[in-house]
Amino acid sequence: GNNYFGVFHIHMFYWHTKIELIFDETEGIELSEEDFNQRFSERLYYKLMRVGMTQYELSRKTGISSIMISRYCTGKSIPTVYNLLKIMKALKCSINELIYG
């Protein structure tokens, strides 16, 4: 589908950690890395609530430890591209949904 660019964008963001600003395609503003992480964590948390899945259930479906899922939901960590793809599959959603809402 159309998610290839999204995957590439996240991949480039994840591996170039020195990038300080990211262009937000939906609002036309620049986000700091900290703001990006916070927005991702909020969207992941609310997506779990909307689909009625607990962090523990997401952990079991993805094979990602429940401690890491908790860190993703609180903004303390962001997933690797590999883990992000597992989360998308488990939640049946797109990258855009988890990043831009």
C-alpha positions as CSV (number, residue, x, y, z in Angstrom):
1,G,0.0,0.0,0.0
2,N,1.0,3.6,0.6
3,N,2.8,2.9,3.9
4,Y,6.2,2.3,2.4
5,F,7.2,5.9,2.6
6,G,6.0,5.9,6.3
7,V,8.2,2.9,7.0
8,F,11.1,4.5,5.3
9,H,10.5,7.8,7.1
10,I,10.5,6.1,10.5
11,H,13.5,4.0,9.6
12,M,15.5,7.1,8.7
13,F,14.3,8.9,11.9
14,Y,15.2,6.0,14.1
15,W,18.7,5.5,12.8
16,H,19.6,9.2,12.6
17,T,19.1,10.1,16.2
18,K,21.1,13.3,15.9
19,I,18.2,14.9,13.8
20,E,16.7,17.4,16.1
21,L,13.6,18.4,14.1
22,I,11.1,16.4,12.2
23,F,8.6,17.8,9.8
24,D,5.0,16.9,10.7
25,E,3.2,16.3,7.5
26,T,-0.3,16.7,8.9
27,E,0.1,20.1,10.6
28,G,3.0,21.6,8.7
29,I,5.0,22.3,11.8
30,E,8.4,20.9,13.1
31,L,8.5,18.6,16.1
32,S,11.3,18.1,18.4
33,E,12.4,14.5,19.0
34,E,10.9,14.7,22.5
35,D,7.6,15.9,21.1
36,F,7.6,13.2,18.5
37,N,8.1,10.5,21.1
38,Q,5.4,12.0,23.3
39,R,2.9,12.1,20.5
40,F,3.7,8.5,19.5
41,S,3.3,7.2,23.0
42,E,-0.1,9.0,23.4
43,R,-1.4,7.6,20.2
44,L,-0.2,4.1,21.0
45,Y,-1.8,4.3,24.5
46,Y,-5.2,5.6,23.0
47,K,-5.1,3.0,20.2
48,L,-4.8,0.2,22.8
49,M,-7.8,1.7,24.7
50,R,-9.9,2.0,21.5
51,V,-9.3,-1.6,20.5
52,G,-9.8,-2.8,24.1
53,M,-6.4,-4.4,24.3
54,T,-4.2,-4.3,27.4
55,Q,-0.4,-3.6,27.3
56,Y,0.0,-7.2,28.5
57,E,-2.1,-8.6,25.6
58,L,0.0,-6.5,23.1
59,S,3.1,-7.9,24.7
60,R,1.9,-11.5,24.2
61,K,0.8,-10.8,20.6
62,T,4.0,-9.1,19.6
63,G,6.6,-11.0,21.7
64,I,7.8,-7.6,23.0
65,S,8.3,-7.6,26.8
66,S,5.5,-5.9,28.8
67,I,8.2,-3.6,30.3
68,M,9.1,-2.3,26.8
69,I,5.4,-1.9,25.9
70,S,5.0,0.1,29.0
71,R,8.0,2.3,28.1
72,Y,6.5,2.8,24.6
73,C,3.2,3.9,26.1
74,T,4.8,6.3,28.6
75,G,7.2,7.9,26.1
76,K,10.3,6.6,27.8
77,S,11.3,4.6,24.7
78,I,10.3,4.4,21.1
79,P,10.2,1.0,19.3
80,T,12.7,-0.1,16.7
81,V,11.3,-0.3,13.2
82,Y,11.1,-4.1,13.7
83,N,9.0,-3.8,16.9
84,L,6.9,-1.0,15.3
85,L,5.9,-3.4,12.5
86,K,5.0,-6.1,15.0
87,I,2.8,-3.5,16.9
88,M,1.1,-2.4,13.7
89,K,0.3,-6.0,12.8
90,A,-1.1,-6.8,16.3
91,L,-3.2,-3.6,16.4
92,K,-4.2,-3.9,12.7
93,C,-3.3,-0.3,12.0
94,S,-1.0,1.8,9.8
95,I,2.1,3.7,10.7
96,N,0.2,7.0,10.0
97,E,-2.4,6.1,12.6
98,L,0.3,5.6,15.3
99,I,2.3,8.7,14.4
100,Y,-0.1,11.2,13.1
101,G,-3.4,10.0,14.6
